[in-house]
């Protein structure tokens, strides 16, 4: 994951914060950290990844 654009990284950071908060994840817990890492890999691979429930991204209009 060394070739990720700054924009993609920033988008992941925002998304990561949302799923940590919504799911009440504890980053001291190894299972929660593993979940976040798996979701990050999916996010950057363009696969289906966990989303914050009810979140609707802003439109470009």
Number of C-alpha atoms within 10 A of each C-alpha: 8 4 5 9 10 9 9 11 14 11 12 16 12 10 18 20 13 16 17 17 12 12 11 10 16 12 13 8 9 10 12 16 15 12 14 19 13 13 21 20 13 14 18 14 11 9 11 9 13 16 14 15 10 6 8 8 6 6 5 4 3
